[in-house]
Structures are given as C-alpha cells and as structure tokens.
Amino acid sequence: MPLTQDKKLVGGADLSRIAGLLNLSSTEEKLLEKDERQTTIDLRTKLDEKTVILADAYLVYHNTARGPAKGGIRLASNVTMDETRDLAERMTWKTALTKIPFGGGKSAIRVDPRTLSTFTKKLVIRRFVHEIRWELTSGSYIPAPDLGSGPPEMAAIYGELHMPECVTGKPPRVGGLPGREEATGYGVSVATIYALEKLRNKDAKESTIAVQGFGNVGSWTCNFLSESGSRIVAVADADGGVFNSDGLNIKDLHKHVDEKGTAKDFSGKAITNEELLALDVDVLIPAAVENVINRETAPRVRAKIVVEGANGPTTAEGDTILRNGGSVVVPDILANSGGVIASYVEWRSGKSGSITPRQEVYNTLRETIEDAFHRVTETSDRLDLSYRDAAMVLAVDEVVKAMHDRGWV
C-alpha cells in the first residue's frame, strides 16, 4: 500500500467530537483521553550460553472502569507503544459497545515472531509472564492471542500460572473455548449479513464480497460467508490476490494457501491489493492491516458497505471520503468484536468450571453483535450520525456512566 500522511483514527474515532456530542465535562474527557497505565519492559530471554533475545515489551491499561483490562499479546518487529495504546483504547470501546464487563488493555513484544521457533516463542512469552506476573494472577490484565501469538502461547501462560481464567484463547483441551479460534471471523460474517439485510435489504446469497486478508480473521470470515451462500469474488494477502466474478472456491483456496503460503496464483485473475479495494462489490471487508483505506485509496472504493474486519483499516480522511461517497462503514469496534465476546465466555467458564458447547458460543456471538448493531442503527437514525460516530457515542456513554458509578468523577 502507498504511504499516506492521513491522520489516524486514534482509538477508533475522534474522541473530542464524541465528547461534544455527549456534552462531556472537561474532567470526563481528560479521563477518557489518558491511559491509566503504560509500562515499558526491557525483556531479556536467554536461550543458551551465547544467545540472548533483547526486546522492548509494552503493557497498557486504557480504562478499567467497567472491568479488568482485556487485550491480546501482539508480537511484531515494528510494534510501538503508540500502537499498543491505540489498540488498548479500541478495546475499551469494543467491550463497552457490546456490554462485555471488561476494560481496555493491550500488550506487545517488539520481536519478529517469524524468526522464532515455537519453543523459543514460548520462552519469550514465559519471560513476559514473569515480568507481569502480578497483573495476571490478580486478574487486572487478561491476555489473549493477537498478531504473532496464538493458542500455544496462551497454553504456555496457563502452564506458568495454573489459573484457567488468567488467559483466554487457550486450546480447548487445556481449558480453552470451542469456537474461540474462529470467533472474530464469525462475528465479522454476522455483521456483514446483518448489514446486507438491514441496510441494503439484500440476502447474503445475492451479494458479492471482496476480502483483503486471509489470515485468521479473513479466512474464517470467508468460510462463514461462503457457507451462507455469499459470493466471495476476491481475496488478497500481502503477496497479492485473485479475482473471479463467479466466486472463489474457498475450500480450494484454503488448500492452495496451505501449500503455497499465499492466495497469490490461485485460479482466477491476478489482482493487487489496491485493485481489490476498488472492486465493484456489495461489501468490502478489509481484514488485514491498518490504514489501508486512506486519502489515496478511498476515492476508488465502490463498495456500498465496508465492514472493518481489521483494527483501524480506515484513516480519518479515508473515512470522510467513504462517507461523502455514500459508503456505509461498519466500524471495527462493532464488526470485529467477536473475539473479545468469545473471550468473555471463556473467562466466565474458566471461573465457574462450566462447559460451553461451540453452538452456544456462536449463538452468543450472533445475539450480542446483532443487539449492538441494532442499537448503533437506532442511534445513527435518531442523531443523524455515521455508524462509526453512533457506535462511539454508545460506547463512550457506557464508559462515562461506569466512571460515575466507580466514583472517578
């Protein structure tokens, strides 16, 4: 993607604008803008007598008025404190919008996970656990998988602490939740189908969809939408993509990606990521990285509905261009909330010892997201707001009321 100087939608939206809509006091606004806690750790992991991994690690609590800080552990070579802060804030709004009793948190380790063996990655995670042990055992921070980490690393955390509720995203055989792996993608598919039906009066089987990204979120989103009868006409990843107006065979695409490591060169017309964003489809789902819909790419977007599967795929300027062009954006704090909803179910099960079947997880995801979507559309219509602003109005109002309940203001 071309570089852009667009302003990021920090935390998901322009908070000062939302504060004005809600007539917040200066104290309320300052509490929402300021992180409760930022910690930088000089993480050192000794592999053998000659090899030591040195990496910066970050832990952020944005707001815990509604519950403990919830957020995944990101492993990436270019992750920063600012990125960690942004993701922690988005989690605050995501949990508030869906009424999950968590606050916003995030952690990150600045290391390239592709250079680490599975064993070494677990050593790094265990060292990180040692550094934040109190936060984990006290329940003030509850991690989960994110980019660069997954169920094996969450199992390593559980192995260190032996507390089922201290971490979510574990493998089902060690206290994890059936359906947690695909939860975010399932939630994106639910949001997409709801948007088609309620906003466009269109059945999923009549729709065409383009998905940017075929990692965990993008691939599961494609699976569920394909099962619903939707026609996935294009998929792209970092190496390139493929287009077929008749629809892609998602099962065959999975086999291709498993063998080749990329969607590139799959049967169909080769396309770039930029070309995918400009396709004339009913729904565009950016489910890869942030800031891909910006002032350079947004004017070419023709999809009438954009469902944000990734965190922060749209810049502030890109968002304005989409809105002025008539595209409806389903914001990330609504569309990709499935992961944290499932995490809540797993956390609750870990504390109670109950067993939750996969179908019950799916039902909870669908009901929670559809309820939040209904409230967003009602607020959007009542206040004449974009869906992004309507979602933020609901989320910020929920957090502010919780801060009053806690006696913070």
C-alpha positions as CSV (number, residue, x, y, z in Angstrom):
1,M,0.0,0.0,0.0
2,P,1.3,3.5,-0.7
3,L,2.4,5.5,2.3
4,T,0.0,8.2,3.5
5,Q,0.1,11.1,5.9
6,D,-3.5,10.8,6.8
7,K,-4.5,11.3,10.4
8,K,-5.2,8.0,12.2
9,L,-8.5,7.5,13.9
10,V,-6.8,7.1,17.3
11,G,-8.7,4.6,19.3
12,G,-11.4,4.3,16.6
13,A,-12.8,7.8,16.3
14,D,-12.3,11.5,17.0
15,L,-12.9,11.5,20.8
16,S,-13.2,15.3,21.1
17,R,-16.0,15.2,18.6
18,I,-17.8,12.4,20.5
19,A,-17.3,14.3,23.8
20,G,-19.0,17.3,22.2
21,L,-21.9,15.2,21.1
22,L,-22.4,13.9,24.6
23,N,-21.7,17.2,26.2
24,L,-19.0,15.7,28.5
25,S,-17.2,17.7,31.1
26,S,-13.5,18.5,30.7
27,T,-12.7,16.1,33.5
28,E,-14.7,13.3,31.9
29,E,-12.9,13.9,28.6
30,K,-9.5,14.0,30.1
31,L,-10.0,10.7,31.9
32,L,-11.1,9.1,28.6
33,E,-8.1,10.5,26.7
34,K,-5.4,9.5,29.3
35,D,-4.3,5.9,29.7
36,E,-4.5,4.6,33.2
37,R,-1.2,2.8,32.9
38,Q,1.7,2.5,30.5
39,T,4.6,0.1,31.2
40,T,7.7,-0.5,29.1
41,I,9.8,-3.6,29.9
42,D,13.3,-4.4,28.8
43,L,12.6,-8.1,28.1
44,R,15.6,-10.4,28.1
45,T,15.3,-14.1,27.3
46,K,18.4,-16.3,27.5
47,L,18.3,-19.2,25.1
48,D,21.7,-20.6,25.7
49,E,25.2,-19.5,26.8
50,K,25.7,-17.4,23.7
51,T,22.2,-16.3,22.7
52,V,20.1,-13.7,24.5
53,I,16.9,-12.1,22.9
54,L,16.5,-8.5,23.9
55,A,13.2,-6.9,23.1
56,D,11.0,-4.0,24.3
57,A,7.7,-5.1,25.7
58,Y,4.7,-2.9,26.4
59,L,1.6,-3.1,28.7
60,V,-1.2,-0.6,28.5
61,Y,-4.4,-0.2,30.5
62,H,-6.6,2.4,28.8
63,N,-9.7,2.4,31.0
64,T,-10.8,-0.2,33.6
65,A,-13.9,1.5,34.9
66,R,-16.1,-1.4,33.6
67,G,-13.8,-4.3,34.4
68,P,-10.2,-5.7,34.2
69,A,-8.0,-4.7,31.2
70,K,-8.6,-7.1,28.3
71,G,-6.4,-7.3,25.3
72,G,-4.2,-9.6,23.3
73,I,-0.4,-10.0,23.2
74,R,1.0,-8.7,19.9
75,L,4.3,-10.0,18.7
76,A,5.7,-7.8,15.8
77,S,9.1,-6.4,14.8
78,N,7.7,-2.9,14.3
79,V,5.1,-2.7,17.1
80,T,5.3,0.5,19.2
81,M,4.0,1.9,22.4
82,D,1.7,4.2,20.4
83,E,0.2,1.3,18.5
84,T,-0.3,-0.6,21.8
85,R,-2.0,2.4,23.3
86,D,-4.3,2.7,20.3
87,L,-5.3,-0.9,20.4
88,A,-6.0,-0.7,24.2
89,E,-8.3,2.2,23.7
90,R,-10.2,0.4,20.9
91,M,-10.7,-2.5,23.3
92,T,-12.3,-0.1,25.8
93,W,-14.9,1.0,23.3
94,K,-15.4,-2.5,21.9
95,T,-16.2,-4.0,25.3
96,A,-18.4,-1.1,26.2
97,L,-20.4,-1.2,22.9
98,T,-21.1,-4.9,23.3
99,K,-21.6,-4.6,27.1
100,I,-18.9,-7.1,27.9
101,P,-17.7,-6.4,31.5
102,F,-14.1,-5.7,30.6
103,G,-11.9,-2.7,30.3
104,G,-9.4,-1.8,27.5
105,G,-5.9,-3.2,27.6
106,K,-3.1,-4.4,25.4
107,S,0.4,-5.8,25.5
108,A,3.1,-6.2,22.8
109,I,6.6,-7.6,22.4
110,R,8.8,-6.0,19.8
111,V,10.2,-9.1,18.1
112,D,9.7,-10.8,14.8
113,P,7.7,-14.0,15.5
114,R,8.7,-15.4,12.1
115,T,12.3,-15.6,13.3
116,L,11.4,-17.6,16.4
117,S,10.8,-21.4,16.7
118,T,7.7,-22.5,18.5
119,F,9.9,-23.4,21.5
120,T,11.7,-20.0,21.5
121,K,8.4,-18.1,21.2
122,K,7.1,-19.9,24.3
123,L,10.3,-19.0,26.2
124,V,9.8,-15.3,25.3
125,I,6.1,-15.5,26.4
126,R,7.1,-17.2,29.7
127,R,9.7,-14.4,30.4
128,F,7.0,-11.8,29.7
129,V,4.7,-13.7,32.2
130,H,7.4,-13.5,34.8
131,E,7.6,-9.7,34.3
132,I,3.9,-9.1,34.6
133,R,3.0,-11.9,37.0
134,W,1.1,-9.8,39.5
135,E,-1.1,-8.3,36.8
136,L,-2.0,-11.8,35.6
137,T,-2.5,-13.5,38.9
138,S,-4.5,-10.6,40.3
139,G,-6.8,-10.6,37.3
140,S,-6.2,-7.0,36.5
141,Y,-5.0,-7.9,33.0
142,I,-6.3,-10.8,30.9
143,P,-4.4,-11.5,27.8
144,A,-5.4,-13.4,24.6
145,P,-3.9,-14.1,21.2
146,D,-3.1,-11.4,18.7
147,L,-0.9,-11.0,15.7
148,G,2.2,-13.2,16.2
149,S,0.7,-15.2,19.1
150,G,-1.9,-18.0,19.3
151,P,-3.3,-20.8,21.4
152,P,0.1,-22.5,22.1
153,E,1.4,-19.3,23.7
154,M,-1.7,-18.9,25.7
155,A,-1.3,-22.5,26.9
156,A,2.2,-21.6,28.0
157,I,0.8,-18.7,30.1
158,Y,-1.7,-21.1,31.7
159,G,1.1,-23.6,32.3
160,E,3.0,-20.9,34.2
161,L,0.1,-19.8,36.4
162,H,-2.3,-22.7,36.5
163,M,-5.3,-20.4,36.6
164,P,-7.9,-21.1,33.9
165,E,-9.3,-17.6,34.0
166,C,-5.9,-15.8,33.8
167,V,-5.8,-16.0,30.0
168,T,-8.2,-16.6,27.1
169,G,-7.6,-18.1,23.7
170,K,-6.2,-21.3,25.1
171,P,-6.5,-24.6,23.2
172,P,-9.9,-26.3,24.0
173,R,-8.1,-29.3,25.6
174,V,-6.5,-27.1,28.2
175,G,-9.5,-25.0,29.3
176,G,-10.0,-23.1,26.1
177,L,-13.3,-22.4,24.3
178,P,-14.6,-24.3,21.3
179,G,-15.2,-21.6,18.7
180,R,-12.7,-19.1,20.1
181,E,-10.3,-19.5,17.2
182,E,-12.9,-18.6,14.6
183,A,-14.9,-16.1,16.8
184,T,-13.6,-12.9,15.3
185,G,-14.2,-14.1,11.7
186,Y,-17.7,-15.4,12.7
187,G,-18.5,-12.1,14.2
188,V,-17.4,-10.3,11.0
189,S,-19.7,-12.6,9.0
190,V,-22.6,-11.9,11.3
191,A,-22.1,-8.1,11.0
192,T,-21.8,-8.4,7.2
193,I,-25.0,-10.4,6.8
194,Y,-26.9,-8.1,9.2
195,A,-25.6,-5.0,7.2
196,L,-26.7,-6.5,3.9
197,E,-30.2,-7.4,5.2
198,K,-30.9,-4.3,7.3
199,L,-29.1,-1.6,5.2
200,R,-29.4,-2.9,1.7
201,N,-32.4,-5.2,2.0
202,K,-30.3,-7.8,0.3
203,D,-29.9,-11.5,1.0
204,A,-26.4,-12.8,1.6
205,K,-26.9,-15.3,-1.3
206,E,-27.4,-12.3,-3.7
207,S,-24.3,-10.5,-2.6
208,T,-20.7,-10.1,-3.9
209,I,-17.9,-9.7,-1.4
210,A,-14.2,-8.8,-1.5
211,V,-11.9,-9.7,1.4
212,Q,-8.5,-8.2,2.0
213,G,-6.5,-10.5,4.2
214,F,-6.6,-14.3,4.5
215,G,-5.1,-14.7,8.0
216,N,-7.2,-15.9,11.0
217,V,-9.9,-13.2,10.6
218,G,-10.1,-13.1,6.8
219,S,-10.1,-16.8,6.3
220,W,-12.7,-17.6,8.8
221,T,-14.8,-14.7,7.6
222,C,-14.6,-16.2,4.1
223,N,-15.6,-19.6,5.4
224,F,-18.7,-18.5,7.2
225,L,-19.9,-16.1,4.4
226,S,-19.3,-18.8,1.8
227,E,-21.4,-21.2,3.9
228,S,-24.1,-18.5,4.0
229,G,-24.2,-18.5,0.2
230,S,-22.4,-15.2,-0.3
231,R,-20.2,-15.0,-3.4
232,I,-16.6,-14.2,-2.4
233,V,-15.3,-12.8,-5.7
234,A,-11.8,-11.6,-4.5
235,V,-9.3,-12.3,-1.8
236,A,-5.8,-10.8,-1.3
237,D,-3.0,-11.0,1.1
238,A,0.4,-9.3,1.4
239,D,1.7,-11.0,-1.7
240,G,-1.2,-10.3,-4.0
241,G,-4.7,-11.7,-4.7
242,V,-7.1,-13.3,-7.0
243,F,-10.5,-12.3,-8.6
244,N,-13.2,-14.5,-10.0
245,S,-16.6,-12.9,-10.9
246,D,-18.3,-16.3,-10.5
247,G,-17.0,-16.6,-6.9
248,L,-13.9,-18.3,-5.4
249,N,-14.0,-21.9,-4.1
250,I,-13.0,-21.1,-0.5
251,K,-12.1,-24.7,0.4
252,D,-9.8,-25.0,-2.6
253,L,-8.3,-21.6,-1.7
254,H,-7.5,-22.9,1.8
255,K,-5.7,-25.8,0.3
256,H,-3.7,-23.5,-2.0
257,V,-2.7,-21.2,0.9
258,D,-1.7,-24.2,3.0
259,E,0.6,-25.4,0.2
260,K,1.9,-22.0,-1.2
261,G,1.6,-19.8,1.9
262,T,-0.3,-17.1,-0.1
263,A,-3.5,-16.6,-2.1
264,K,-1.4,-15.4,-5.0
265,D,-1.6,-17.5,-8.1
266,F,-4.8,-19.2,-7.1
267,S,-7.2,-20.0,-10.0
268,G,-8.6,-16.7,-11.3
269,K,-7.5,-13.3,-12.4
270,A,-4.4,-12.0,-10.5
271,I,-5.1,-8.6,-8.8
272,T,-3.2,-6.3,-6.4
273,N,-4.4,-5.2,-3.0
274,E,-5.2,-1.7,-4.5
275,E,-7.3,-3.3,-7.2
276,L,-9.2,-5.4,-4.7
277,L,-10.2,-2.2,-2.7
278,A,-11.6,-0.7,-5.9
279,L,-13.8,-3.6,-7.0
280,D,-17.5,-3.0,-7.7
281,V,-18.9,-5.3,-5.0
282,D,-21.6,-5.2,-2.4
283,V,-19.3,-5.5,0.5
284,L,-15.6,-4.8,1.0
285,I,-14.0,-6.3,4.1
286,P,-10.5,-5.0,5.0
287,A,-9.3,-7.7,7.3
288,A,-5.6,-7.4,7.1
289,V,-3.7,-4.3,8.4
290,E,-4.4,-0.8,9.5
291,N,-4.7,2.4,7.4
292,V,-5.3,0.7,4.0
293,I,-8.3,2.8,3.2
294,N,-6.9,6.3,3.1
295,R,-7.0,9.5,1.1
296,E,-5.3,7.7,-1.9
297,T,-7.4,4.5,-1.9
298,A,-10.8,5.7,-0.5
299,P,-11.8,7.7,-3.7
300,R,-11.7,4.4,-5.7
301,V,-13.8,2.3,-3.2
302,R,-17.1,1.4,-4.9
303,A,-18.5,-1.0,-2.3
304,K,-21.6,0.4,-0.7
305,I,-20.8,-1.3,2.6
306,V,-17.3,-1.5,4.2
307,V,-17.1,-3.9,7.1
308,E,-13.9,-3.4,9.1
309,G,-12.6,-6.8,10.0
310,A,-9.2,-5.4,10.9
311,N,-8.4,-2.9,13.7
312,G,-8.2,0.6,12.2
313,P,-8.1,-0.2,8.5
314,T,-9.6,3.3,7.7
315,T,-7.8,6.6,8.3
316,A,-9.7,9.8,9.3
317,E,-9.5,11.2,5.9
318,G,-10.4,7.9,4.3
319,D,-13.5,7.7,6.5
320,T,-14.7,11.1,5.4
321,I,-14.2,10.2,1.7
322,L,-16.2,7.0,2.1
323,R,-19.0,8.8,3.9
324,N,-19.2,11.5,1.4
325,G,-19.2,8.9,-1.4
326,G,-22.2,7.1,0.1
327,S,-20.5,4.1,1.5
328,V,-21.7,2.8,4.9
329,V,-18.8,1.8,7.2
330,V,-19.4,-0.8,9.9
331,P,-16.7,0.2,12.4
332,D,-14.1,-2.2,13.8
333,I,-15.4,-1.8,17.4
334,L,-18.6,-3.5,16.2
335,A,-17.6,-5.7,13.3
336,N,-14.6,-7.5,14.8
337,S,-15.8,-7.7,18.4
338,G,-16.4,-11.5,18.2
339,G,-13.0,-12.3,19.6
340,V,-13.5,-10.4,22.9
341,I,-17.1,-11.6,23.2
342,A,-15.8,-15.2,23.0
343,S,-13.0,-14.4,25.4
344,Y,-15.6,-13.3,27.9
345,V,-17.4,-16.6,27.6
346,E,-14.1,-18.5,28.0
347,W,-13.1,-16.3,31.0
348,R,-16.5,-16.8,32.6
349,S,-16.3,-20.6,32.0
350,G,-12.8,-20.7,33.5
351,K,-14.0,-19.0,36.7
352,S,-17.1,-21.3,37.0
353,G,-15.8,-24.5,35.6
354,S,-18.7,-24.8,33.3
355,I,-18.5,-26.3,29.8
356,T,-19.8,-24.2,26.8
357,P,-20.6,-26.0,23.5
358,R,-19.4,-24.5,20.2
359,Q,-23.0,-23.8,19.0
360,E,-23.7,-21.9,22.2
361,V,-20.7,-19.8,21.6
362,Y,-21.9,-19.0,18.1
363,N,-25.4,-18.1,19.4
364,T,-23.9,-15.7,22.0
365,L,-21.7,-14.1,19.3
366,R,-24.6,-13.6,17.0
367,E,-27.1,-12.3,19.6
368,T,-24.5,-9.9,21.1
369,I,-23.4,-8.4,17.8
370,E,-26.9,-8.1,16.4
371,D,-28.1,-6.4,19.6
372,A,-25.2,-3.9,19.4
373,F,-25.7,-3.4,15.7
374,H,-29.4,-2.7,16.3
375,R,-28.5,-0.1,18.9
376,V,-26.0,1.5,16.6
377,T,-28.5,1.8,13.7
378,E,-31.1,3.3,16.1
379,T,-28.7,5.9,17.4
380,S,-27.4,6.7,13.9
381,D,-31.0,7.3,12.7
382,R,-32.0,9.3,15.9
383,L,-29.0,11.6,15.9
384,D,-28.2,11.6,12.2
385,L,-24.7,10.2,12.8
386,S,-22.4,7.9,10.8
387,Y,-22.3,4.3,12.2
388,R,-18.8,5.0,13.5
389,D,-19.9,8.0,15.5
390,A,-23.1,6.3,16.6
391,A,-21.1,3.3,17.9
392,M,-18.7,5.6,19.7
393,V,-21.5,7.6,21.3
394,L,-22.9,4.4,22.8
395,A,-19.5,3.1,23.9
396,V,-18.3,6.4,25.4
397,D,-21.6,7.0,27.2
398,E,-21.3,3.5,28.7
399,V,-17.8,4.1,30.0
400,V,-18.6,7.5,31.4
401,K,-21.5,6.2,33.3
402,A,-19.3,3.4,34.7
403,M,-16.7,6.0,35.8
404,H,-19.5,7.8,37.7
405,D,-20.6,4.5,39.3
406,R,-17.0,4.0,40.4
407,G,-16.7,7.5,41.8
408,W,-14.0,8.5,39.5
409,V,-15.8,11.7,38.6
